[in-house]
Amino acid sequence: MIVYELHEVLQRKIREGVPIWGTCAGLILLAKETDNALAGQPLLASMNIRVRRNAFGSQRESFETDLSVPVLGEAPFHTFFIRGPLVEQVGPEVEVLATLDDGTIVAVREGTLLGTAFHPEVSGDTRFHQYFLRIVQSVKR
């Protein structure tokens, strides 16, 4: 982001209400806080959430699971966690979209910002993409 001078541009676009979806590392970038950011790692600091990087361990601990995501309908959403983060805290304006069975928060929305700790693009299920497109379409230009 810094090398290509995108940090300020992205922050401005977020303030303007442009929809942004951060998956995995993108979720970390959107967070206002992270408990173990890399030294010098700039955050967009746009979602009122606190995340923990690599919360599920190394590459070997990557896993797949079915999630209940009510905004996507009744059918479970099968997805993949690849060294993913988790959301430790959310502000009052943040909507929790999905949790693991133990209550760990893994998908959130705040206004036009969407964040997922997993990789929905790997599953072949396009419902999360369709959900994000509805957010995009709801923005009045």
PyRosetta script that sets phi, psi and omega in degrees:
from pyrosetta import init, pose_from_sequence

init()
pose = pose_from_sequence("MIVYELHEVLQRKIREGVPIWGTCAGLILLAKETDNALAGQPLLASMNIRVRRNAFGSQRESFETDLSVPVLGEAPFHTFFIRGPLVEQVGPEVEVLATLDDGTIVAVREGTLLGTAFHPEVSGDTRFHQYFLRIVQSVKR")
pose.set_psi(1, -40.3)
pose.set_omega(1, -177.7)
pose.set_phi(2, -73.5)
pose.set_psi(2, -47.1)
pose.set_omega(2, -177.7)
pose.set_phi(3, -56.3)
pose.set_psi(3, -41.2)
pose.set_omega(3, -177.9)
pose.set_phi(4, -94.8)
pose.set_psi(4, 10.3)
pose.set_omega(4, 176.9)
pose.set_phi(5, 55.9)
pose.set_psi(5, 43.7)
pose.set_omega(5, -178.9)
pose.set_phi(6, -99.5)
pose.set_psi(6, -16.5)
pose.set_omega(6, -173.8)
pose.set_phi(7, -55.9)
pose.set_psi(7, -55.6)
pose.set_omega(7, -178.5)
pose.set_phi(8, -67.4)
pose.set_psi(8, -36.9)
pose.set_omega(8, 178.5)
pose.set_phi(9, -61.5)
pose.set_psi(9, -47.5)
pose.set_omega(9, 179.8)
pose.set_phi(10, -64.0)
pose.set_psi(10, -42.7)
pose.set_omega(10, 178.0)
pose.set_phi(11, -60.1)
pose.set_psi(11, -42.0)
pose.set_omega(11, 179.1)
pose.set_phi(12, -64.0)
pose.set_psi(12, -44.5)
pose.set_omega(12, -179.9)
pose.set_phi(13, -62.2)
pose.set_psi(13, -39.2)
pose.set_omega(13, 177.8)
pose.set_phi(14, -63.6)
pose.set_psi(14, -44.5)
pose.set_omega(14, 178.0)
pose.set_phi(15, -61.0)
pose.set_psi(15, -32.1)
pose.set_omega(15, 179.0)
pose.set_phi(16, -77.0)
pose.set_psi(16, -6.9)
pose.set_omega(16, 177.8)
pose.set_phi(17, 92.7)
pose.set_psi(17, 11.7)
pose.set_omega(17, 177.5)
pose.set_phi(18, -67.1)
pose.set_psi(18, 127.4)
pose.set_omega(18, 179.7)
pose.set_phi(19, -63.1)
pose.set_psi(19, 135.5)
pose.set_omega(19, 178.5)
pose.set_phi(20, -133.4)
pose.set_psi(20, 137.4)
pose.set_omega(20, 176.0)
pose.set_phi(21, -121.6)
pose.set_psi(21, 119.7)
pose.set_omega(21, 176.7)
pose.set_phi(22, -107.2)
pose.set_psi(22, 120.5)
pose.set_omega(22, 175.8)
pose.set_phi(23, -108.5)
pose.set_psi(23, 136.0)
pose.set_omega(23, 176.9)
pose.set_phi(24, 56.0)
pose.set_psi(24, -107.7)
pose.set_omega(24, 179.3)
pose.set_phi(25, -62.1)
pose.set_psi(25, -30.4)
pose.set_omega(25, 176.7)
pose.set_phi(26, -64.0)
pose.set_psi(26, -34.8)
pose.set_omega(26, 175.1)
pose.set_phi(27, -62.5)
pose.set_psi(27, -42.0)
pose.set_omega(27, 178.3)
pose.set_phi(28, -60.5)
pose.set_psi(28, -44.8)
pose.set_omega(28, -178.9)
pose.set_phi(29, -62.7)
pose.set_psi(29, -34.4)
pose.set_omega(29, -179.5)
pose.set_phi(30, -74.6)
pose.set_psi(30, -22.6)
pose.set_omega(30, -174.0)
pose.set_phi(31, -66.8)
pose.set_psi(31, 145.6)
pose.set_omega(31, 172.7)
pose.set_phi(32, -74.4)
pose.set_psi(32, -27.5)
pose.set_omega(32, -178.5)
pose.set_phi(33, -140.5)
pose.set_psi(33, 147.8)
pose.set_omega(33, 169.3)
pose.set_phi(34, -140.6)
pose.set_psi(34, 143.6)
pose.set_omega(34, -174.6)
pose.set_phi(35, -82.1)
pose.set_psi(35, -15.1)
pose.set_omega(35, -176.9)
pose.set_phi(36, -146.4)
pose.set_psi(36, 50.7)
pose.set_omega(36, 178.8)
pose.set_phi(37, -64.4)
pose.set_psi(37, 151.6)
pose.set_omega(37, 174.0)
pose.set_phi(38, -67.6)
pose.set_psi(38, 146.4)
pose.set_omega(38, 179.7)
pose.set_phi(39, -55.8)
pose.set_psi(39, 126.9)
pose.set_omega(39, 178.5)
pose.set_phi(40, 78.2)
pose.set_psi(40, 3.0)
pose.set_omega(40, -179.3)
pose.set_phi(41, -72.6)
pose.set_psi(41, 118.0)
pose.set_omega(41, 177.7)
pose.set_phi(42, -78.7)
pose.set_psi(42, 139.4)
pose.set_omega(42, 174.2)
pose.set_phi(43, -107.9)
pose.set_psi(43, 152.2)
pose.set_omega(43, 173.2)
pose.set_phi(44, -75.0)
pose.set_psi(44, -22.0)
pose.set_omega(44, 173.2)
pose.set_phi(45, 51.3)
pose.set_psi(45, 49.3)
pose.set_omega(45, -173.9)
pose.set_phi(46, -112.3)
pose.set_psi(46, -26.4)
pose.set_omega(46, 177.8)
pose.set_phi(47, -100.3)
pose.set_psi(47, 137.5)
pose.set_omega(47, -179.1)
pose.set_phi(48, -79.7)
pose.set_psi(48, 68.0)
pose.set_omega(48, 179.8)
pose.set_phi(49, -138.1)
pose.set_psi(49, 158.2)
pose.set_omega(49, 172.2)
pose.set_phi(50, -118.4)
pose.set_psi(50, 129.5)
pose.set_omega(50, -178.0)
pose.set_phi(51, -120.6)
pose.set_psi(51, 158.9)
pose.set_omega(51, 173.3)
pose.set_phi(52, -119.6)
pose.set_psi(52, 121.8)
pose.set_omega(52, 179.9)
pose.set_phi(53, -68.2)
pose.set_psi(53, 150.9)
pose.set_omega(53, 175.1)
pose.set_phi(54, 43.3)
pose.set_psi(54, 43.3)
pose.set_omega(54, -172.6)
pose.set_phi(55, -64.8)
pose.set_psi(55, -24.6)
pose.set_omega(55, -175.8)
pose.set_phi(56, -100.8)
pose.set_psi(56, 7.4)
pose.set_omega(56, 177.6)
pose.set_phi(57, 104.8)
pose.set_psi(57, -161.9)
pose.set_omega(57, -175.4)
pose.set_phi(58, -82.2)
pose.set_psi(58, -174.8)
pose.set_omega(58, 179.3)
pose.set_phi(59, -54.1)
pose.set_psi(59, -37.9)
pose.set_omega(59, -178.6)
pose.set_phi(60, -62.6)
pose.set_psi(60, -27.4)
pose.set_omega(60, -178.9)
pose.set_phi(61, -90.4)
pose.set_psi(61, 7.7)
pose.set_omega(61, 176.3)
pose.set_phi(62, -59.7)
pose.set_psi(62, 149.4)
pose.set_omega(62, -176.4)
pose.set_phi(63, -152.8)
pose.set_psi(63, 167.9)
pose.set_omega(63, 174.0)
pose.set_phi(64, -124.8)
pose.set_psi(64, 152.4)
pose.set_omega(64, -177.2)
pose.set_phi(65, -159.4)
pose.set_psi(65, 166.7)
pose.set_omega(65, 173.7)
pose.set_phi(66, -99.2)
pose.set_psi(66, 133.0)
pose.set_omega(66, 179.2)
pose.set_phi(67, -114.8)
pose.set_psi(67, 144.7)
pose.set_omega(67, 167.8)
pose.set_phi(68, -87.6)
pose.set_psi(68, 120.6)
pose.set_omega(68, -180.0)
pose.set_phi(69, -130.6)
pose.set_psi(69, 89.2)
pose.set_omega(69, -173.7)
pose.set_phi(70, -52.6)
pose.set_psi(70, -34.6)
pose.set_omega(70, -179.4)
pose.set_phi(71, -68.0)
pose.set_psi(71, -12.8)
pose.set_omega(71, 179.2)
pose.set_phi(72, -100.7)
pose.set_psi(72, -0.9)
pose.set_omega(72, -177.8)
pose.set_phi(73, 107.9)
pose.set_psi(73, -175.1)
pose.set_omega(73, -173.9)
pose.set_phi(74, -77.5)
pose.set_psi(74, -32.5)
pose.set_omega(74, -176.0)
pose.set_phi(75, -65.6)
pose.set_psi(75, 138.9)
pose.set_omega(75, 177.6)
pose.set_phi(76, -62.8)
pose.set_psi(76, 153.5)
pose.set_omega(76, 177.8)
pose.set_phi(77, -106.0)
pose.set_psi(77, 113.1)
pose.set_omega(77, -179.5)
pose.set_phi(78, -82.5)
pose.set_psi(78, 127.6)
pose.set_omega(78, -176.0)
pose.set_phi(79, -146.6)
pose.set_psi(79, 174.7)
pose.set_omega(79, -171.4)
pose.set_phi(80, -126.1)
pose.set_psi(80, 130.7)
pose.set_omega(80, 175.5)
pose.set_phi(81, -107.0)
pose.set_psi(81, 116.3)
pose.set_omega(81, -177.9)
pose.set_phi(82, -121.2)
pose.set_psi(82, 97.3)
pose.set_omega(82, -175.2)
pose.set_phi(83, 49.9)
pose.set_psi(83, 41.0)
pose.set_omega(83, -172.2)
pose.set_phi(84, -77.2)
pose.set_psi(84, 158.8)
pose.set_omega(84, 173.1)
pose.set_phi(85, -84.0)
pose.set_psi(85, 175.4)
pose.set_omega(85, 168.1)
pose.set_phi(86, -135.4)
pose.set_psi(86, 159.6)
pose.set_omega(86, 179.0)
pose.set_phi(87, -95.6)
pose.set_psi(87, 118.2)
pose.set_omega(87, -178.3)
pose.set_phi(88, -87.1)
pose.set_psi(88, -34.9)
pose.set_omega(88, -178.8)
pose.set_phi(89, -144.4)
pose.set_psi(89, 148.4)
pose.set_omega(89, 174.9)
pose.set_phi(90, -130.1)
pose.set_psi(90, 146.5)
pose.set_omega(90, 174.3)
pose.set_phi(91, -77.8)
pose.set_psi(91, 168.7)
pose.set_omega(91, -175.4)
pose.set_phi(92, -63.7)
pose.set_psi(92, -24.1)
pose.set_omega(92, -178.6)
pose.set_phi(93, -90.1)
pose.set_psi(93, 0.0)
pose.set_omega(93, -178.4)
pose.set_phi(94, -92.5)
pose.set_psi(94, 128.8)
pose.set_omega(94, 177.6)
pose.set_phi(95, -93.6)
pose.set_psi(95, 124.8)
pose.set_omega(95, 175.4)
pose.set_phi(96, -83.2)
pose.set_psi(96, 120.7)
pose.set_omega(96, -177.5)
pose.set_phi(97, -95.6)
pose.set_psi(97, -29.9)
pose.set_omega(97, -177.7)
pose.set_phi(98, -156.3)
pose.set_psi(98, 146.3)
pose.set_omega(98, 174.5)
pose.set_phi(99, -134.6)
pose.set_psi(99, 157.9)
pose.set_omega(99, 169.6)
pose.set_phi(100, -74.0)
pose.set_psi(100, 171.5)
pose.set_omega(100, -178.9)
pose.set_phi(101, -57.6)
pose.set_psi(101, -28.8)
pose.set_omega(101, -179.1)
pose.set_phi(102, -86.5)
pose.set_psi(102, 4.5)
pose.set_omega(102, 178.6)
pose.set_phi(103, 94.7)
pose.set_psi(103, -4.1)
pose.set_omega(103, 178.7)
pose.set_phi(104, -62.1)
pose.set_psi(104, 126.7)
pose.set_omega(104, -177.3)
pose.set_phi(105, -78.8)
pose.set_psi(105, 127.5)
pose.set_omega(105, -176.6)
pose.set_phi(106, -130.3)
pose.set_psi(106, -2.7)
pose.set_omega(106, 175.1)
pose.set_phi(107, -150.3)
pose.set_psi(107, 134.3)
pose.set_omega(107, -175.9)
pose.set_phi(108, -142.2)
pose.set_psi(108, 159.5)
pose.set_omega(108, 174.1)
pose.set_phi(109, -140.4)
pose.set_psi(109, 138.5)
pose.set_omega(109, 172.6)
pose.set_phi(110, -137.8)
pose.set_psi(110, 103.5)
pose.set_omega(110, -177.4)
pose.set_phi(111, 62.0)
pose.set_psi(111, -120.2)
pose.set_omega(111, -179.3)
pose.set_phi(112, -93.0)
pose.set_psi(112, 8.2)
pose.set_omega(112, 179.5)
pose.set_phi(113, -102.0)
pose.set_psi(113, 133.2)
pose.set_omega(113, 179.1)
pose.set_phi(114, -124.2)
pose.set_psi(114, 137.5)
pose.set_omega(114, 178.4)
pose.set_phi(115, -136.6)
pose.set_psi(115, 133.2)
pose.set_omega(115, 177.0)
pose.set_phi(116, -129.9)
pose.set_psi(116, 136.6)
pose.set_omega(116, -179.6)
pose.set_phi(117, -82.7)
pose.set_psi(117, -5.4)
pose.set_omega(117, -175.0)
pose.set_phi(118, -119.5)
pose.set_psi(118, -178.7)
pose.set_omega(118, -177.0)
pose.set_phi(119, -111.2)
pose.set_psi(119, 87.4)
pose.set_omega(119, -179.5)
pose.set_phi(120, -66.2)
pose.set_psi(120, -21.9)
pose.set_omega(120, -178.6)
pose.set_phi(121, -69.4)
pose.set_psi(121, -18.6)
pose.set_omega(121, -178.0)
pose.set_phi(122, -78.8)
pose.set_psi(122, -26.2)
pose.set_omega(122, -170.9)
pose.set_phi(123, -74.3)
pose.set_psi(123, -25.2)
pose.set_omega(123, -173.4)
pose.set_phi(124, 85.1)
pose.set_psi(124, -8.4)
pose.set_omega(124, 177.6)
pose.set_phi(125, -88.4)
pose.set_psi(125, 120.0)
pose.set_omega(125, -174.0)
pose.set_phi(126, -92.7)
pose.set_psi(126, 7.7)
pose.set_omega(126, -175.0)
pose.set_phi(127, -61.7)
pose.set_psi(127, -37.8)
pose.set_omega(127, 177.6)
pose.set_phi(128, -67.1)
pose.set_psi(128, -38.3)
pose.set_omega(128, 177.7)
pose.set_phi(129, -64.2)
pose.set_psi(129, -41.3)
pose.set_omega(129, 177.3)
pose.set_phi(130, -64.0)
pose.set_psi(130, -39.6)
pose.set_omega(130, 177.4)
pose.set_phi(131, -60.8)
pose.set_psi(131, -46.2)
pose.set_omega(131, 178.8)
pose.set_phi(132, -62.9)
pose.set_psi(132, -39.9)
pose.set_omega(132, 177.8)
pose.set_phi(133, -61.7)
pose.set_psi(133, -34.5)
pose.set_omega(133, 175.5)
pose.set_phi(134, -64.8)
pose.set_psi(134, -37.9)
pose.set_omega(134, 175.6)
pose.set_phi(135, -62.4)
pose.set_psi(135, -46.2)
pose.set_omega(135, 179.5)
pose.set_phi(136, -59.2)
pose.set_psi(136, -46.3)
pose.set_omega(136, -177.6)
pose.set_phi(137, -66.8)
pose.set_psi(137, -24.2)
pose.set_omega(137, -178.6)
pose.set_phi(138, -77.4)
pose.set_psi(138, -14.3)
pose.set_omega(138, -179.1)
pose.set_phi(139, -78.4)
pose.set_psi(139, 123.6)
pose.set_omega(139, 179.9)
pose.set_phi(140, -84.8)
pose.set_psi(140, 130.0)
pose.set_omega(140, -179.9)
pose.set_phi(141, -102.1)
pose.dump_pdb("model.pdb")
